[in-house]
Amino acid sequence: MNKEDLLKLGLTEEQAEKVLSANTEQLKGFIPKARFDEVNNAKKQAEKDLSDRDKQLETLKNSTGDVETLKQTIETLQNENKAATDKYNAELAEIKLAGAVDTALLGADALNVKAVKALLDMSKIKMDGDVLLGINEQIESLKKAEDSKMLFKAVETGKQKGPNFAGVKPGEGNTGNGESNAPKSLTEAIMARFTTQSD
């Protein structure tokens, strides 16, 4: 449900913003359905592959023929089975790590997860069970760096909102002491003009 839908239901602009903000905050820890489906389908495929290989091994064990050839075939199938299992486990660990990194970046108020992720040194980030190690230091560093801090939501410090310019303020002149040499009234301006012309 987007903002337009909420406005159609009769909510004010402010109420719609609050609902969307609360909804976004609540969904931060959730895994997108597409990611869940991807992992779930990969798991089902891996289980099917393992089941098929186990059936092949049982068939070979029960068949008759040259014992050495059968042993060699069984060993080959066992190695393929182990390689498939290892590949599946590696892919699953990679998906779990990517999901944990995305969640950590969302929790750190990253405005563009993909852009921030490209700046991370993924070789230093590891999963220890369900704990993500090596990311907090990198996020803090990116938040402080001039060339990457704009990728995170700014923390409001209670200062004035809007641009903060230094230098000359409009209407104050450029004397450096805050005083203006400009005439104070129309009469003074006219008199100053005639005085400079007569000189």
N, C-alpha and C positions, 0 to 999 in steps of 0.2 A: 504494500500500500504506500503510495507516494503522497507528496504534499497536496497535489491537486485533489486526490481522492478524499483526503481529510477535510479540505476546504468545502468540498461538495456535501460532506456530512454535516456541515454547519459549524465547524470549529473556526475560531478566529485564526489569523496568521500566527500570532504568538503561541496559541495552544497547539497548532499544527507543528510548529518548530519544536516545542517541548516534547510532544509525542514522538516525533522522529528522532530527536536527540536521545530520549530514554530508550527507544527501541534499538538504536545503534549501540548504545552502551551495553544493553542487555545481551545483544547478539555477539559481542566481541569474542567470547570464549568458544563459540560454536564453530564447528567445521562445516564448510559449505557442502551442500548435498552432492554436487558434482565430484568433490574430492572424496567424500564417503563412498559414492558409487564406484569410483575408480579403484579405490583400495579393496572394496568388497568384491568387485568383479575379478581383480587380480588374485585375491585369496581363493575364490571359487575355482578359477582356472588352474591355479597351482595344486589345489586339492584334487582336481580331476586328473591332472597329469600324473600326480603321485599314485593315484588309484590305478590308472592305466598301466603304469610301470610295474606296480606290485602284481597285477594280474598277469603281465607278461612273464615276470619272474616265476610265479607259481606254475604257469603253463610249462615253462622250460624245465622246472624241477621235476614235474610229473612225466615229461616226455622221455622216450628212450632214444638211444643213438650213441654216437661217439662221445664218451665221457669228457674227454679233453676239450672238444669243441663246445659242448654244453657249458662247461665250467668257464671257458673263455667268454662265451656269449653272456652268461650270467654276470660275470665280472664287468664286462663292458656296460651292460644295462645298469648295474649298481653304480658305476662311476657317473653315467649320464644322469641317473636319478639324484645322486649327491650334488652334481653340478647344477641341476635344475633347482634343487632345494636351496643351495647357497645363493643362486642368482635371485630367487624369489625373496629370501631373507634380506639380501642387500637392497633390493628395490623397495621393500617394505620399510626398512630402516631409513632409506633416503626420503621416502614420502613422509614418514613420521618426523624426521628432522626438519624438512621443508615446512610442514604444518606448524611445528613448534616455533620456528623462526618467524613465520608469518604472524602467529599469535603474539609473540613477544614484541614485534614491531608495531602491531595494532595497539598493544597495551602501552607502548612508549609514545603514542600519538603521532605515528608516522603518517604523513599526508599521502605518500605514494610508496607502498610497500615494495613494489618491484624496483623502483629507483634506489631506495635505501639498501635493498638486498644486494644490488649490484656493487655497492661500496663496501660490503662486509667481506672480511677474509674468512671464507667458509671453512678453510683448513684448520682454523683455530676454534671452531664451534663444534661441540660434541654433545651427544646425549648420554647421560648417566642415569639409566632407568627412565624416569619421566622428567628428570631435571635437565635443563638446557645449560651447558657450561660455556663460558667464553664469549657470550654475546653482550652482556650488560656493559662491560668496559668499552666495547666497540660502539654501542649505541650512545653512551655518554660522550665519547670522543667526537662522534658525528654531530651530536647536538651542540657542542661547543665550537666546532670548527666553522670558520666564516663561510667556507664554500659549500657546506652541507646543512647548516642549521635551519635553512629555509625549508627543508624537507620534513620538518616536524611542526606541529601546532605550537604557536608561541604561547608561553606561559604569561598570563596577565599578572602584572606586579602591582596593580593599583594606581599606576601613573596615569597621566592624561592619555586619552585615546586620540588617535590622529597623528599626523606627521609632527616631528619635532625638529624644526629648522634652527640652525645657528646662523648668526650674521645680522644683516640689516632687517629691521622690521618695517613693513610698509607704514608710511606716514611719519617716520621718525628721522628721516634724512640719513646721511652717511657721515656724520661728524665723528663718530666713535665714542662720544661722551653722552649719547642719548638725547642731546639738545638739538633742536632744529633751528636753522637759520631762516626758514620759510616764514613769510608774513602771517600774522595771526588773523587778520581780517581783510576784507576786500579793499577797504580804504588804504591800509598799509601796503597792499600789493600794488595799487594804482600809484601811490606816492613813491614807492620804490622804483617803479617803472619810469616815472617822469624824472626822478632824480638821476637814474643811470643814463637817460637820454640827454639830459642837459649837461652832463659831465662830458 
